[in-house]
Every structure is written in structure tokens, then in C-alpha cells.
Amino acid sequence: MTIDFDTQRQILKIEIADSGVGIAPEHHQLIFNPFRSFRNSASYSTGNNVGLGLSQSRDFARLLGGDLTLKESLPGKGSCFQLWIAAQAPDRYPECS
């Protein structure tokens, strides 16, 4: 995981990589669609996945003025996602009471 802050554009970028099963290129455009779950490996967990995690995560990022994108992924190599969030420091912090 890497975290970077662009002070000029006031954007927080978090990049998260894993060494999981990866995602086939033909599925890259579909993974953020609700109820999509791709089991492209025998080692993939067969739990109660309904395919909402990435969809809801992207929606939440967009509510915060950012986005969640797939940077890269290959079967057997894992995936790398980028989370971008608009992060402007407030002019004044609230006082504690």
C-alpha cells in the first residue's frame, strides 16, 4: 500500500496491491458492476460473495469526491487498485467542548 498527497490538486491517492488470483483482462471493465463476481481460479474462496464490494466502494469514493479504479491486474499475478479522494484542509477546525 502506498499513500500520496498531491498538495497542488488537494487529492489523496491510496494505492493497494495484492498477490491474489488476479482478474482476467476481459473482466476489467465489469468488476465494478453490482453483483459481478468472477471466480477465475480454483483457489478462489467460495464463500458468500455477491459481488457488491467493489461497486459499493467505488460509489462511496465518488460520494467523497473521488474515485476507485483498477490500475492493473492479471490472473495469477494479483491486482492493484487506486483510490482517489478530494482532500481539502478546512480553514478552521471545530473546537472541542
C-alpha positions in Angstrom: 0.0 0.0 0.0 1.2 3.5 -0.8 -0.3 6.8 0.2 0.4 10.1 -1.6 -1.0 13.6 -1.3 -1.0 16.0 -4.2 -0.8 19.4 -2.4 -1.5 21.4 -5.6 -4.7 19.5 -6.5 -5.6 18.6 -2.9 -6.0 14.9 -3.7 -5.2 12.0 -1.6 -4.2 8.9 -3.5 -4.1 5.4 -1.9 -2.8 2.5 -4.0 -3.4 -1.0 -2.8 -1.8 -4.1 -4.4 -2.4 -7.7 -3.6 -0.9 -11.1 -4.7 -4.3 -12.7 -5.1 -5.8 -14.6 -8.0 -6.0 -11.6 -10.3 -8.6 -10.5 -12.8 -8.6 -11.5 -16.4 -8.4 -8.6 -18.8 -11.8 -9.3 -20.3 -13.4 -8.7 -16.9 -11.6 -5.4 -16.1 -14.5 -3.3 -17.3 -17.1 -5.4 -15.5 -15.7 -5.7 -11.9 -17.3 -2.5 -10.6 -20.8 -3.6 -11.8 -23.0 -4.7 -8.9 -23.5 -8.4 -8.4 -20.5 -9.4 -10.6 -18.2 -11.9 -9.0 -15.5 -13.7 -11.1 -14.1 -17.0 -9.9 -11.2 -17.5 -12.3 -9.1 -19.7 -10.1 -9.6 -23.0 -8.3 -8.0 -21.3 -5.2 -10.7 -18.6 -5.1 -12.7 -18.6 -1.9 -16.2 -20.0 -2.5 -17.8 -18.0 0.4 -20.9 -15.9 0.2 -19.5 -13.4 -2.3 -22.3 -11.5 -4.0 -20.2 -9.0 -6.0 -21.1 -5.8 -4.2 -17.8 -4.9 -2.5 -16.1 -3.1 -5.4 -19.3 -1.5 -6.6 -20.1 0.0 -3.2 -16.5 1.0 -2.6 -16.5 3.0 -5.8 -19.8 4.6 -5.0 -18.5 5.6 -1.6 -15.3 7.0 -3.1 -17.4 9.1 -5.6 -19.6 10.4 -2.8 -16.4 11.7 -1.2 -15.4 13.5 -4.5 -13.0 10.8 -5.6 -12.9 7.5 -7.5 -11.8 3.9 -7.2 -10.1 2.5 -10.2 -8.3 -0.7 -11.3 -4.7 0.2 -12.2 -3.7 -3.3 -13.3 -4.5 -7.0 -12.8 -3.5 -10.3 -14.3 -4.6 -13.8 -13.5 -2.1 -15.4 -11.1 -0.4 -12.0 -10.5 -2.8 -10.1 -8.3 -4.4 -6.7 -8.6 -3.6 -3.1 -8.0 -6.4 -0.6 -7.2 -6.2 3.2 -6.8 -8.4 5.2 -4.5 -8.5 9.0 -5.1 -10.3 11.3 -2.7 -10.6 15.1 -2.8 -9.0 16.2 0.5 -9.0 19.9 1.2 -7.9 21.0 4.7 -10.5 23.1 6.4 -9.9 26.8 7.0 -10.7 26.3 10.7 -11.0 23.2 12.9 -14.0 22.9 15.2 -13.3 23.4 18.9 -13.7 20.6 21.3 -16.1 21.2 24.2 
